[in-house]
Amino acid sequence: MPEPFDIIAVIEPKPGKANRVEELLKTTAKAVQANEPGTLRYQVNRETKGDAPTFVMLETYKDQASLKAHGGSKDFKELGRAFKEDLLAAPMKVLFTKAVGGYASKL
Amino acid sequence: MPEPFDIIAVIEPKPGKANRVEELLKTTAKAVQANEPGTLRYQVNRETKGDAPTFVMLETYKDQASLKAHGGSKDFKELGRAFKEDLLAAPMKVLFTKAVGGYASKL
């Protein structure tokens, strides 16, 4: 797999659980930013409509070791435990992706 | 809705149809880049695993008029028609999103 590489994760909270999920993701993101130099992107995106908004994580890892560090981190494990609090309507969908066309920005 | 705003679209091709979907999205993206100054981001991302990879479009629009121009464009309408060629395993999921945490880049 070419490096760096992207991961896009799709998270679907149960109705009424979105704020709790947002809080957990933002807490994790702060720890990732502070502790994981190889996690080049870790952005929390929230759907702006509906009472069960979908979250989309846009992530980029410098290399496999950086992804391994992320997966093994205390904070990510805590996130995994917290998600078991009956917060999600479906299992988190984790997609390893690559940009194959279009453009990232016109600015 | 604050402007500019993001759209994340999740597209799930039927097995064996991913290359056709990629070709369509990349053709549309070229036209968008050439003809739509208000479409600030239009990036085609393809899952790198599996024979029915998911596509995730990351899009940003300067304002409502720019989104309207995109939706009304000849190219987007052609994409819509082409998608009716029995290419998708599920309807395209279109999410209006906002970044609420984390970071876009450490580079």
Backbone of each chain as ProteinMPNN parsed JSONL, in Angstrom:
{"seq_chain_A": "MPEPFDIIAVIEPKPGKANRVEELLKTTAKAVQANEPGTLRYQVNRETKGDAPTFVMLETYKDQASLKAHGGSKDFKELGRAFKEDLLAAPMKVLFTKAVGGYASKL", "coords_chain_A": {"N_chain_A": [[0.858, -1.183, 0.0], [0.663, 2.161, -0.983], [2.366, 4.896, 0.657], [2.005, 8.159, 2.214], [-1.233, 6.98, 3.46], [-4.854, 6.999, 3.215], [-7.682, 6.905, 5.458], [-11.131, 6.579, 5.618], [-13.685, 6.855, 7.821], [-16.943, 5.861, 8.605], [-19.465, 6.717, 10.733], [-22.345, 5.887, 12.433], [-24.466, 7.18, 14.638], [-26.932, 6.231, 17.114], [-30.304, 7.578, 17.237], [-30.357, 10.614, 19.029], [-27.895, 10.209, 20.209], [-25.826, 11.524, 19.099], [-24.455, 13.802, 20.077], [-22.973, 12.819, 22.19], [-21.307, 11.031, 20.828], [-19.933, 12.863, 19.239], [-18.53, 14.287, 21.184], [-16.828, 12.283, 22.201], [-15.295, 11.683, 19.898], [-14.043, 14.127, 19.448], [-12.525, 14.42, 21.749], [-10.803, 12.244, 21.475], [-9.534, 13.074, 19.125], [-8.052, 15.283, 19.979], [-6.137, 14.08, 21.587], [-4.91, 12.486, 19.683], [-3.804, 14.411, 18.009], [-1.945, 15.507, 19.737], [-0.283, 13.369, 20.446], [0.395, 11.712, 18.295], [2.511, 11.812, 15.903], [2.603, 10.692, 13.364], [0.061, 10.574, 12.427], [-1.395, 12.203, 10.083], [-3.687, 13.517, 9.335], [-6.74, 13.989, 10.922], [-9.735, 14.341, 11.029], [-12.868, 15.394, 12.245], [-16.02, 15.108, 10.999], [-19.327, 16.195, 10.875], [-22.652, 15.404, 10.047], [-24.956, 17.879, 9.047], [-27.668, 17.812, 9.177], [-30.782, 16.405, 10.455], [-31.748, 14.114, 13.218], [-30.192, 12.035, 13.816], [-27.408, 12.33, 13.022], [-24.873, 11.42, 10.673], [-21.423, 10.688, 11.188], [-18.287, 11.463, 9.711], [-15.067, 10.416, 9.575], [-12.081, 11.772, 8.514], [-9.041, 10.614, 7.742], [-5.44, 10.418, 7.71], [-2.512, 8.535, 7.354], [0.958, 8.388, 7.966], [2.456, 6.106, 7.597], [2.442, 2.464, 7.916], [3.303, 1.929, 10.508], [2.51, 4.172, 11.863], [-0.254, 3.957, 11.779], [-0.535, 1.668, 13.268], [0.392, 2.55, 15.737], [-1.626, 4.34, 16.324], [-3.9, 2.658, 16.494], [-3.184, 1.157, 18.664], [-3.179, 2.902, 20.734], [-3.94, 4.324, 23.96], [-6.04, 6.103, 23.985], [-7.496, 5.521, 21.674], [-8.335, 2.985, 22.246], [-9.96, 3.531, 24.4], [-11.95, 4.931, 23.13], [-13.053, 2.902, 21.593], [-14.098, 1.273, 23.616], [-15.971, 3.038, 24.713], [-17.724, 3.356, 22.591], [-19.074, 1.06, 22.795], [-21.075, 1.596, 24.47], [-23.633, 1.297, 23.616], [-24.118, 3.188, 21.564], [-24.062, 3.278, 18.82], [-25.77, 2.907, 15.693], [-25.064, 1.161, 13.781], [-22.251, -0.956, 12.972], [-19.063, 0.744, 12.978], [-17.898, 1.899, 9.867], [-14.996, 1.245, 8.202], [-12.914, 2.504, 5.834], [-10.233, 1.927, 3.74], [-8.758, 4.207, 1.693], [-8.041, 5.836, -1.488], [-7.186, 8.775, -3.196], [-8.451, 9.186, -6.385], [-9.155, 10.86, -8.35], [-10.413, 14.104, -9.521], [-10.199, 17.082, -7.455], [-8.567, 18.517, -4.565], [-8.711, 21.103, -3.647], [-9.684, 24.416, -4.642], [-8.743, 26.66, -3.691]], "CA_chain_A": [[0.0, 0.0, 0.0], [1.481, 3.374, -1.017], [2.304, 5.716, 1.889], [0.968, 7.96, 3.234], [-2.512, 6.461, 2.963], [-6.034, 7.587, 3.861], [-8.786, 6.091, 5.962], [-12.379, 7.302, 5.822], [-14.542, 6.037, 8.691], [-18.331, 6.343, 8.637], [-19.999, 6.35, 12.056], [-23.772, 6.222, 12.486], [-24.992, 7.11, 16.009], [-28.371, 6.051, 17.305], [-30.962, 8.859, 17.486], [-30.133, 11.206, 20.355], [-26.564, 9.887, 20.748], [-24.81, 12.202, 18.281], [-23.601, 14.714, 20.855], [-22.02, 11.971, 22.966], [-20.322, 10.537, 19.853], [-19.082, 14.001, 18.867], [-17.661, 14.56, 22.34], [-15.814, 11.218, 22.238], [-14.403, 11.83, 18.741], [-13.223, 15.331, 19.608], [-11.548, 14.113, 22.803], [-9.796, 11.374, 20.846], [-8.791, 13.87, 18.138], [-7.069, 16.132, 20.699], [-5.033, 13.196, 22.0], [-4.206, 12.075, 18.449], [-2.991, 15.564, 17.557], [-0.832, 15.728, 20.686], [0.581, 12.202, 20.686], [0.643, 10.843, 17.141], [3.107, 12.598, 14.811], [2.403, 10.052, 12.054], [-1.344, 10.731, 12.002], [-1.249, 13.499, 9.407], [-5.025, 14.112, 9.257], [-7.72, 13.302, 11.784], [-10.756, 15.394, 11.044], [-14.209, 14.946, 12.627], [-17.056, 15.784, 10.213], [-20.661, 15.83, 11.351], [-23.758, 15.774, 9.166], [-25.614, 19.054, 9.646], [-29.138, 17.651, 9.151], [-31.348, 15.187, 11.057], [-31.479, 13.914, 14.667], [-29.184, 10.956, 13.961], [-26.432, 12.693, 11.984], [-23.717, 10.56, 10.429], [-20.099, 11.311, 11.313], [-17.292, 10.924, 8.787], [-13.69, 10.731, 9.977], [-11.108, 11.799, 7.41], [-7.764, 10.344, 8.413], [-4.303, 10.083, 6.849], [-1.401, 7.999, 8.139], [2.239, 8.51, 7.269], [2.875, 4.747, 7.252], [1.759, 1.41, 8.686], [3.675, 2.042, 11.922], [1.692, 5.243, 12.46], [-1.602, 3.406, 11.988], [-0.43, 0.711, 14.38], [0.485, 3.358, 16.965], [-2.973, 4.888, 16.576], [-4.785, 1.566, 16.913], [-2.753, 0.645, 19.973], [-3.138, 3.978, 21.74], [-4.898, 4.302, 25.082], [-7.216, 6.915, 23.631], [-8.326, 4.826, 20.672], [-8.978, 1.862, 22.954], [-11.065, 4.101, 25.2], [-13.027, 5.254, 22.176], [-13.684, 1.618, 21.261], [-14.92, 0.854, 24.784], [-17.111, 3.962, 24.858], [-18.692, 3.09, 21.508], [-19.896, -0.112, 23.169], [-22.154, 2.074, 25.356], [-24.897, 1.302, 22.869], [-24.212, 4.497, 20.921], [-24.047, 3.235, 17.351], [-26.885, 2.217, 15.019], [-24.438, 0.133, 12.932], [-20.802, -0.965, 13.208], [-18.297, 1.764, 12.269], [-17.411, 1.417, 8.569], [-13.633, 1.766, 8.036], [-12.528, 2.351, 4.429], [-8.905, 2.367, 3.294], [-9.077, 4.841, 0.41], [-7.009, 6.568, -2.225], [-7.756, 9.775, -4.11], [-8.206, 8.702, -7.755], [-9.56, 11.857, -9.341], [-10.936, 15.35, -8.972], [-9.222, 17.988, -6.835], [-8.798, 18.712, -3.138], [-9.057, 22.485, -3.309], [-9.459, 25.459, -5.662], [-8.284, 27.891, -3.002]], "C_chain_A": [[0.91, 1.254, 0.0], [1.323, 4.161, 0.295], [2.591, 7.156, 1.538], [-0.327, 7.431, 2.621], [-3.666, 7.034, 3.802], [-6.955, 6.51, 4.427], [-9.993, 7.024, 6.102], [-13.288, 6.395, 6.642], [-15.923, 6.678, 8.767], [-18.983, 5.794, 9.914], [-21.454, 6.816, 12.134], [-24.306, 6.071, 13.91], [-26.476, 6.771, 16.021], [-28.994, 7.428, 17.522], [-30.708, 9.344, 18.923], [-28.743, 10.973, 20.912], [-25.447, 10.667, 20.047], [-23.888, 13.089, 19.119], [-22.561, 13.945, 21.665], [-20.92, 11.466, 22.025], [-19.374, 11.668, 19.456], [-18.067, 14.296, 19.968], [-16.518, 13.54, 22.391], [-14.8, 11.399, 21.109], [-13.493, 13.043, 18.911], [-12.171, 15.136, 20.698], [-10.425, 13.257, 22.235], [-8.921, 12.194, 19.901], [-7.733, 14.742, 18.821], [-5.857, 15.286, 21.099], [-4.215, 12.763, 20.777], [-3.27, 13.2, 18.01], [-1.762, 15.751, 18.44], [0.188, 14.582, 20.657], [0.983, 11.41, 19.455], [1.196, 11.644, 15.95], [2.832, 12.013, 13.431], [0.957, 10.077, 11.586], [-1.479, 12.126, 11.41], [-2.574, 14.244, 9.278], [-5.939, 13.307, 10.143], [-8.862, 14.279, 12.016], [-12.132, 14.793, 11.317], [-15.229, 15.77, 11.843], [-18.421, 15.268, 10.631], [-21.702, 16.285, 10.352], [-24.563, 16.891, 9.827], [-27.14, 18.902, 9.669], [-29.551, 16.402, 9.926], [-30.98, 15.003, 12.524], [-30.563, 12.719, 14.891], [-28.115, 11.188, 12.902], [-25.295, 11.68, 11.891], [-22.431, 11.36, 10.649], [-19.165, 10.656, 10.304], [-15.925, 11.394, 9.261], [-12.813, 10.686, 8.729], [-9.725, 11.717, 8.045], [-6.681, 10.048, 7.37], [-3.15, 9.634, 7.73], [-0.126, 7.992, 7.313], [2.673, 7.121, 6.766], [2.151, 3.74, 8.147], [2.052, 1.538, 10.182], [2.814, 3.111, 12.611], [0.269, 4.752, 12.702], [-1.597, 2.44, 13.169], [-0.381, 1.463, 15.721], [-0.895, 3.901, 17.33], [-3.895, 3.817, 17.148], [-4.461, 1.05, 18.307], [-2.799, 1.687, 21.066], [-4.239, 3.822, 22.791], [-6.198, 4.982, 24.669], [-8.122, 6.199, 22.631], [-9.05, 3.648, 21.318], [-10.141, 2.354, 23.797], [-12.256, 4.43, 24.302], [-13.801, 3.978, 21.828], [-14.592, 1.141, 22.382], [-16.173, 1.717, 24.865], [-18.164, 3.682, 23.782], [-19.571, 1.89, 21.846], [-21.008, 0.28, 24.124], [-23.461, 2.159, 24.598], [-25.149, 2.65, 22.182], [-24.454, 4.404, 19.415], [-25.219, 2.419, 16.792], [-26.354, 1.084, 14.137], [-22.945, 0.149, 13.235], [-20.119, 0.145, 12.397], [-17.758, 1.153, 10.974], [-16.029, 2.057, 8.345], [-13.157, 1.467, 6.611], [-11.089, 2.826, 4.226], [-9.107, 2.935, 1.898], [-7.856, 5.497, -0.218], [-7.716, 7.592, -3.106], [-7.414, 9.337, -5.53], [-8.62, 9.718, -8.808], [-10.105, 13.104, -8.682], [-9.831, 16.153, -8.317], [-9.598, 18.296, -5.392], [-9.176, 20.153, -2.82], [-8.804, 23.408, -4.486], [-8.927, 26.724, -4.999], [-6.757, 27.971, -3.027]], "O_chain_A": [[1.793, 1.398, 0.846], [0.284, 4.096, 0.951], [3.374, 7.387, 0.618], [-0.491, 7.437, 1.401], [-3.475, 7.485, 4.931], [-7.0, 5.377, 3.948], [-9.878, 8.124, 6.643], [-13.623, 5.292, 6.209], [-16.051, 7.886, 8.968], [-19.041, 4.585, 10.137], [-21.752, 7.993, 11.926], [-24.573, 4.952, 14.35], [-27.183, 7.004, 15.04], [-28.303, 8.354, 17.945], [-30.828, 8.586, 19.886], [-28.424, 11.483, 21.986], [-24.269, 10.493, 20.36], [-22.678, 13.119, 18.893], [-21.416, 14.376, 21.801], [-19.742, 11.474, 22.382], [-18.165, 11.464, 19.349], [-16.889, 14.525, 19.697], [-15.364, 13.913, 22.603], [-13.593, 11.284, 21.327], [-12.314, 12.995, 18.561], [-11.051, 15.632, 20.578], [-9.246, 13.513, 22.482], [-7.702, 12.026, 19.882], [-6.636, 14.915, 18.289], [-4.71, 15.715, 20.968], [-2.988, 12.684, 20.834], [-2.105, 12.971, 17.683], [-0.684, 16.104, 17.962], [1.386, 14.81, 20.826], [1.829, 10.521, 19.549], [0.435, 12.095, 15.094], [2.825, 12.74, 12.438], [0.656, 9.649, 10.471], [-1.656, 13.107, 12.133], [-2.587, 15.466, 9.129], [-5.916, 12.077, 10.117], [-8.943, 14.945, 13.048], [-12.517, 13.802, 10.696], [-15.298, 16.989, 12.001], [-18.643, 14.061, 10.729], [-21.652, 17.414, 9.863], [-24.819, 16.849, 11.031], [-27.832, 19.802, 10.146], [-28.775, 15.453, 10.045], [-30.046, 15.627, 13.027], [-30.198, 12.42, 16.028], [-27.927, 10.369, 12.002], [-24.823, 11.156, 12.9], [-22.362, 12.549, 10.337], [-19.237, 9.45, 10.068], [-15.653, 12.592, 9.341], [-12.803, 9.701, 7.991], [-9.296, 12.61, 8.776], [-6.958, 9.507, 6.299], [-2.844, 10.274, 8.736], [-0.126, 7.642, 6.133], [3.188, 6.984, 5.656], [1.358, 4.11, 9.013], [1.183, 1.294, 11.019], [2.443, 2.974, 13.776], [-0.344, 5.092, 13.714], [-2.537, 2.404, 13.964], [-1.019, 1.069, 16.697], [-1.278, 3.918, 18.5], [-4.579, 4.034, 18.149], [-5.333, 0.573, 19.033], [-2.489, 1.385, 22.218], [-5.307, 3.267, 22.533], [-7.295, 4.507, 24.96], [-9.348, 6.261, 22.726], [-10.2, 3.348, 20.998], [-11.173, 1.692, 23.902], [-13.412, 4.23, 24.675], [-15.031, 3.974, 21.777], [-15.704, 0.668, 22.143], [-17.281, 1.217, 25.058], [-19.363, 3.765, 24.048], [-20.651, 1.71, 21.283], [-21.795, -0.565, 24.55], [-24.306, 3.001, 24.902], [-26.261, 3.177, 22.22], [-24.985, 5.333, 18.807], [-25.601, 1.388, 17.344], [-27.091, 0.163, 13.787], [-22.423, 1.159, 13.706], [-20.535, 0.453, 11.28], [-17.232, 0.04, 10.973], [-15.916, 3.282, 8.304], [-13.015, 0.304, 6.233], [-10.764, 3.981, 4.504], [-9.578, 2.228, 1.007], [-6.813, 5.684, 0.409], [-8.75, 7.284, -3.7], [-6.244, 9.136, -5.857], [-8.461, 9.484, -10.006], [-10.247, 13.172, -7.461], [-8.652, 15.929, -8.594], [-10.776, 18.334, -5.035], [-9.88, 20.409, -1.843], [-7.847, 23.225, -5.238], [-8.69, 27.733, -5.664], [-6.181, 28.925, -2.504]]}, "seq_chain_B": "MPEPFDIIAVIEPKPGKANRVEELLKTTAKAVQANEPGTLRYQVNRETKGDAPTFVMLETYKDQASLKAHGGSKDFKELGRAFKEDLLAAPMKVLFTKAVGGYASKL", "coords_chain_B": {"N_chain_B": [[-27.336, 28.013, 6.634], [-23.883, 27.897, 7.17], [-21.399, 29.337, 4.979], [-18.371, 28.736, 3.056], [-19.695, 25.36, 2.424], [-19.608, 21.817, 3.151], [-20.006, 18.732, 1.333], [-20.321, 15.281, 1.678], [-20.319, 12.458, -0.18], [-21.399, 9.141, -0.388], [-20.812, 6.348, -2.266], [-21.846, 3.284, -3.461], [-20.835, 0.876, -5.521], [-22.09, -1.893, -7.497], [-20.754, -5.273, -7.35], [-17.959, -5.596, -9.5], [-18.528, -3.311, -10.944], [-17.103, -1.116, -10.287], [-14.987, 0.09, -11.725], [-16.256, 1.295, -13.863], [-17.832, 3.137, -12.517], [-15.835, 4.695, -11.37], [-14.67, 5.801, -13.661], [-16.807, 7.388, -14.622], [-17.111, 9.218, -12.477], [-14.638, 10.485, -12.515], [-14.652, 11.689, -15.015], [-16.772, 13.457, -14.693], [-15.653, 15.015, -12.661], [-13.585, 16.337, -13.983], [-14.998, 18.041, -15.657], [-16.339, 19.534, -13.751], [-14.22, 20.829, -12.502], [-13.374, 22.434, -14.577], [-15.584, 23.995, -15.213], [-16.968, 24.986, -12.988], [-16.558, 27.381, -10.93], [-17.337, 27.827, -8.309], [-17.314, 25.42, -7.02], [-15.39, 24.288, -4.753], [-13.994, 22.096, -3.867], [-13.701, 18.841, -5.075], [-13.346, 15.855, -4.846], [-12.448, 12.593, -5.765], [-12.555, 9.623, -4.092], [-11.436, 6.338, -3.692], [-12.107, 3.163, -2.327], [-9.504, 0.98, -1.355], [-9.594, -1.707, -1.121], [-11.103, -4.935, -1.791], [-13.734, -6.228, -4.07], [-15.883, -4.75, -4.6], [-15.499, -1.894, -4.221], [-16.105, 0.937, -2.126], [-16.922, 4.299, -2.987], [-15.984, 7.588, -2.05], [-17.008, 10.807, -2.205], [-15.548, 13.893, -1.724], [-16.609, 17.036, -1.223], [-16.825, 20.605, -1.634], [-18.662, 23.581, -1.435], [-18.895, 26.942, -2.475], [-21.122, 28.501, -2.018], [-24.77, 28.479, -1.856], [-25.646, 29.001, -4.424], [-23.611, 28.007, -5.946], [-23.787, 25.278, -5.481], [-26.243, 24.844, -6.613], [-25.702, 25.419, -9.265], [-23.991, 23.307, -9.808], [-25.671, 21.066, -9.455], [-27.439, 21.517, -11.508], [-25.986, 21.228, -13.762], [-24.991, 20.021, -17.002], [-23.216, 17.918, -16.983], [-23.482, 16.79, -14.429], [-26.065, 15.904, -14.576], [-25.803, 14.017, -16.564], [-24.221, 12.181, -15.213], [-26.024, 11.319, -13.285], [-27.906, 10.021, -14.951], [-26.295, 8.014, -16.001], [-25.682, 6.57, -13.728], [-27.998, 5.223, -13.44], [-27.666, 3.007, -14.907], [-27.839, 0.598, -13.684], [-25.702, 0.36, -11.85], [-25.238, 0.766, -9.164], [-25.209, -0.509, -5.824], [-26.676, 0.473, -3.81], [-28.686, 3.383, -3.115], [-27.017, 6.528, -3.75], [-25.463, 8.081, -1.008], [-25.917, 11.182, 0.346], [-24.374, 13.539, 2.239], [-24.676, 16.476, 4.012], [-22.168, 18.178, 5.52], [-20.142, 19.282, 8.338], [-17.006, 20.313, 9.516], [-16.186, 19.467, 12.769], [-14.269, 19.008, 14.575], [-10.892, 17.886, 15.459], [-8.204, 17.793, 13.002], [-7.165, 18.996, 9.772], [-4.731, 18.712, 8.524], [-1.303, 17.854, 9.206], [0.804, 18.614, 7.853]], "CA_chain_B": [[-26.158, 27.137, 6.587], [-22.677, 28.703, 6.941], [-20.759, 29.112, 3.677], [-18.689, 27.578, 2.226], [-20.133, 24.167, 3.161], [-19.105, 20.551, 2.602], [-20.865, 17.567, 1.095], [-19.622, 14.012, 1.552], [-21.247, 11.509, -0.815], [-20.912, 7.755, -0.306], [-21.335, 5.652, -3.454], [-21.508, 1.854, -3.366], [-21.089, 0.17, -6.785], [-22.289, -3.346, -7.479], [-19.509, -5.974, -7.673], [-17.557, -5.553, -10.915], [-18.935, -2.057, -11.609], [-16.338, -0.011, -9.702], [-14.185, 0.82, -12.717], [-17.184, 2.149, -14.646], [-18.206, 4.251, -11.625], [-14.655, 5.578, -11.272], [-14.551, 6.507, -14.946], [-17.866, 8.401, -14.651], [-16.819, 10.252, -11.472], [-13.464, 11.262, -12.94], [-15.097, 12.518, -16.143], [-17.552, 14.55, -14.102], [-14.74, 15.876, -11.903], [-12.854, 17.213, -14.937], [-15.933, 19.094, -16.099], [-16.591, 20.396, -12.584], [-13.03, 21.681, -12.315], [-13.28, 23.404, -15.681], [-16.772, 24.839, -15.415], [-17.663, 25.385, -11.76], [-15.641, 28.104, -10.039], [-17.786, 27.808, -6.91], [-17.101, 24.093, -6.429], [-14.016, 24.504, -4.268], [-13.375, 20.772, -3.694], [-14.498, 17.77, -5.715], [-12.299, 14.832, -4.864], [-12.93, 11.221, -5.91], [-11.767, 8.696, -3.281], [-11.855, 4.951, -3.92], [-11.617, 2.19, -1.368], [-8.418, 0.241, -2.016], [-9.728, -3.159, -0.891], [-12.384, -5.579, -2.142], [-14.129, -6.148, -5.501], [-16.979, -3.768, -4.73], [-15.014, -0.799, -3.369], [-16.94, 2.127, -1.921], [-16.342, 5.586, -3.371], [-16.396, 8.706, -1.198], [-16.76, 12.111, -2.818], [-15.382, 15.008, -0.774], [-16.97, 18.215, -2.011], [-17.043, 21.848, -0.892], [-19.307, 24.579, -2.292], [-18.688, 28.301, -1.971], [-22.419, 28.986, -1.541], [-25.914, 27.719, -2.376], [-25.719, 29.186, -5.889], [-22.616, 27.103, -6.564], [-24.347, 23.923, -5.43], [-27.343, 24.814, -7.594], [-25.06, 25.337, -10.589], [-23.476, 21.939, -9.952], [-26.796, 20.144, -9.615], [-28.115, 21.781, -12.775], [-25.041, 21.122, -14.889], [-25.158, 18.938, -17.985], [-22.362, 16.788, -16.585], [-24.038, 16.108, -13.25], [-27.276, 15.203, -15.037], [-25.329, 12.803, -17.273], [-23.78, 11.238, -14.173], [-27.257, 10.756, -12.723], [-28.466, 9.065, -15.934], [-25.381, 6.86, -16.114], [-25.797, 5.753, -12.505], [-29.204, 4.38, -13.561], [-27.301, 1.814, -15.694], [-27.747, -0.559, -12.782], [-24.311, 0.333, -11.377], [-25.096, 0.973, -7.719], [-25.795, -1.514, -4.923], [-27.592, 1.204, -2.925], [-28.731, 4.791, -3.54], [-25.923, 7.369, -3.292], [-25.771, 8.737, 0.263], [-25.386, 12.549, 0.268], [-24.351, 14.104, 3.587], [-24.195, 17.845, 4.219], [-21.381, 18.025, 6.746], [-19.33, 20.395, 8.831], [-15.9, 19.853, 10.362], [-16.487, 19.889, 14.145], [-13.139, 18.735, 15.47], [-9.716, 17.274, 14.831], [-7.397, 18.664, 12.154], [-7.157, 18.582, 8.364], [-3.401, 18.312, 8.052], [-0.135, 18.193, 10.04], [1.92, 18.944, 6.947]], "C_chain_B": [[-24.923, 28.019, 6.303], [-22.065, 28.362, 5.581], [-19.273, 29.417, 3.786], [-19.125, 26.381, 3.072], [-19.674, 22.917, 2.411], [-20.244, 19.583, 2.317], [-19.949, 16.347, 0.997], [-20.635, 13.016, 0.982], [-20.615, 10.121, -0.798], [-21.616, 6.948, -1.399], [-20.878, 4.193, -3.404], [-21.845, 1.132, -4.684], [-21.414, -1.305, -6.552], [-20.953, -4.01, -7.784], [-19.214, -5.919, -9.178], [-17.867, -4.245, -11.611], [-18.077, -0.86, -11.17], [-15.56, 0.779, -10.759], [-15.054, 1.754, -13.56], [-17.568, 3.373, -13.807], [-17.034, 5.227, -11.508], [-14.516, 6.419, -12.534], [-15.579, 7.648, -15.008], [-17.543, 9.556, -13.703], [-15.64, 11.122, -11.917], [-13.805, 12.167, -14.123], [-15.88, 13.717, -15.621], [-16.624, 15.535, -13.394], [-13.968, 16.82, -12.82], [-13.752, 18.366, -15.377], [-16.199, 20.073, -14.956], [-15.424, 21.368, -12.418], [-12.971, 22.775, -13.372], [-14.413, 24.43, -15.656], [-17.406, 25.408, -14.15], [-16.716, 26.081, -10.772], [-16.038, 28.029, -8.56], [-17.699, 26.44, -6.26], [-15.636, 24.035, -6.007], [-13.257, 23.191, -4.044], [-14.284, 19.745, -4.336], [-13.551, 16.599, -5.912], [-12.926, 13.436, -4.864], [-12.006, 10.303, -5.105], [-12.327, 7.299, -3.442], [-11.27, 4.049, -2.851], [-10.585, 1.285, -2.053], [-8.557, -1.271, -1.831], [-11.061, -3.664, -1.432], [-12.765, -5.39, -3.601], [-15.353, -5.267, -5.706], [-16.618, -2.564, -3.852], [-16.013, 0.357, -3.291], [-16.183, 3.353, -2.421], [-16.857, 6.652, -2.415], [-16.005, 9.996, -1.906], [-16.646, 13.15, -1.696], [-15.561, 16.297, -1.565], [-17.139, 19.426, -1.091], [-17.613, 22.875, -1.868], [-19.204, 25.953, -1.643], [-19.991, 28.819, -1.361], [-23.538, 28.168, -2.203], [-25.992, 27.81, -3.905], [-24.753, 28.237, -6.592], [-23.122, 25.67, -6.564], [-25.451, 23.779, -6.476], [-26.771, 24.673, -9.022], [-24.56, 23.92, -10.843], [-24.617, 20.964, -10.254], [-27.491, 20.295, -10.96], [-27.227, 21.559, -13.986], [-25.336, 19.896, -15.752], [-24.407, 17.687, -17.507], [-22.942, 16.027, -15.404], [-25.285, 15.318, -13.645], [-26.878, 13.922, -15.78], [-24.875, 11.738, -16.275], [-24.996, 10.537, -13.571], [-27.861, 9.706, -13.649], [-27.601, 7.803, -15.966], [-25.515, 5.956, -14.886], [-27.029, 4.851, -12.574], [-28.919, 3.133, -14.417], [-27.107, 0.617, -14.784], [-26.313, -0.741, -12.253], [-24.21, 0.288, -9.857], [-25.835, -0.093, -6.909], [-26.803, -0.862, -3.981], [-27.617, 2.642, -3.426], [-27.52, 5.554, -2.982], [-26.351, 8.086, -2.013], [-25.118, 10.121, 0.232], [-25.505, 13.203, 1.645], [-23.853, 15.545, 3.534], [-23.448, 17.818, 5.546], [-20.652, 19.304, 7.113], [-18.205, 19.796, 9.657], [-16.164, 20.39, 11.769], [-15.339, 19.609, 15.103], [-11.99, 18.088, 14.732], [-9.012, 18.277, 13.94], [-7.284, 18.096, 10.747], [-5.768, 18.148, 7.911], [-2.321, 18.7, 9.053], [1.042, 18.602, 9.158], [2.006, 20.457, 6.752]], "O_chain_B": [[-24.905, 28.782, 5.337], [-22.196, 27.239, 5.095], [-18.916, 30.305, 4.562], [-18.949, 26.381, 4.291], [-19.392, 22.954, 1.214], [-21.291, 19.609, 2.964], [-18.926, 16.383, 0.314], [-21.677, 12.764, 1.586], [-19.447, 9.951, -1.148], [-22.844, 6.876, -1.449], [-19.684, 3.906, -3.317], [-23.007, 0.814, -4.934], [-21.049, -1.88, -5.526], [-20.094, -3.391, -8.41], [-20.089, -6.158, -10.01], [-17.5, -4.077, -12.774], [-18.294, 0.265, -11.62], [-15.487, 2.006, -10.687], [-14.639, 2.855, -13.92], [-17.624, 4.494, -14.313], [-17.226, 6.443, -11.544], [-14.27, 7.623, -12.46], [-15.237, 8.761, -15.41], [-17.68, 10.724, -14.067], [-15.644, 12.337, -11.721], [-13.301, 13.286, -14.217], [-15.67, 14.849, -16.058], [-16.793, 16.748, -13.516], [-13.727, 17.974, -12.465], [-13.317, 19.515, -15.458], [-16.276, 21.284, -15.166], [-15.619, 22.568, -12.22], [-12.567, 23.903, -13.092], [-14.224, 25.587, -16.03], [-18.305, 26.244, -14.245], [-16.147, 25.439, -9.889], [-15.194, 28.152, -7.673], [-17.981, 26.306, -5.069], [-14.756, 23.762, -6.823], [-12.026, 23.175, -4.034], [-15.502, 19.782, -4.155], [-13.023, 16.383, -7.003], [-13.816, 13.14, -4.067], [-10.814, 10.211, -5.397], [-13.536, 7.088, -3.344], [-10.092, 4.152, -2.509], [-10.777, 0.877, -3.199], [-7.729, -2.034, -2.329], [-12.03, -2.909, -1.519], [-12.221, -4.53, -4.293], [-15.804, -5.061, -6.833], [-17.311, -2.248, -2.885], [-16.673, 0.697, -4.273], [-14.961, 3.437, -2.296], [-18.022, 6.628, -2.015], [-14.829, 10.245, -2.172], [-17.525, 13.266, -0.842], [-14.773, 16.611, -2.457], [-17.539, 19.297, 0.066], [-17.116, 23.025, -2.984], [-19.398, 26.11, -0.437], [-19.98, 29.487, -0.327], [-23.272, 27.277, -3.01], [-26.349, 26.848, -4.586], [-25.033, 27.733, -7.679], [-22.915, 24.931, -7.527], [-25.581, 22.746, -7.133], [-27.284, 23.92, -9.851], [-24.686, 23.396, -11.95], [-24.539, 20.154, -11.178], [-28.059, 19.341, -11.49], [-27.683, 21.694, -15.121], [-25.858, 18.886, -15.282], [-24.899, 16.563, -17.614], [-22.911, 14.797, -15.363], [-25.538, 14.227, -13.134], [-27.526, 12.884, -15.645], [-25.117, 10.546, -16.469], [-24.996, 9.322, -13.375], [-28.277, 8.637, -13.202], [-28.108, 6.682, -15.959], [-25.465, 4.731, -14.997], [-27.111, 3.846, -11.868], [-29.805, 2.306, -14.63], [-26.308, -0.272, -15.075], [-25.789, -1.854, -12.218], [-23.207, -0.177, -9.317], [-26.934, -0.517, -7.265], [-27.67, -1.533, -3.423], [-26.678, 3.082, -4.089], [-27.054, 5.265, -1.88], [-27.452, 8.63, -1.933], [-23.898, 10.225, 0.106], [-26.609, 13.395, 2.153], [-22.744, 15.807, 3.068], [-24.023, 17.475, 6.58], [-20.556, 20.253, 6.335], [-18.435, 18.861, 10.424], [-16.344, 21.593, 11.961], [-15.416, 19.926, 16.29], [-12.085, 17.779, 13.544], [-9.197, 19.484, 14.097], [-7.304, 16.881, 10.549], [-5.638, 17.312, 7.016], [-2.407, 19.755, 9.681], [2.131, 18.897, 9.649], [2.877, 20.937, 6.026]]}, "name": "protein", "num_of_chains": 2, "seq": "MPEPFDIIAVIEPKPGKANRVEELLKTTAKAVQANEPGTLRYQVNRETKGDAPTFVMLETYKDQASLKAHGGSKDFKELGRAFKEDLLAAPMKVLFTKAVGGYASKLMPEPFDIIAVIEPKPGKANRVEELLKTTAKAVQANEPGTLRYQVNRETKGDAPTFVMLETYKDQASLKAHGGSKDFKELGRAFKEDLLAAPMKVLFTKAVGGYASKL"}
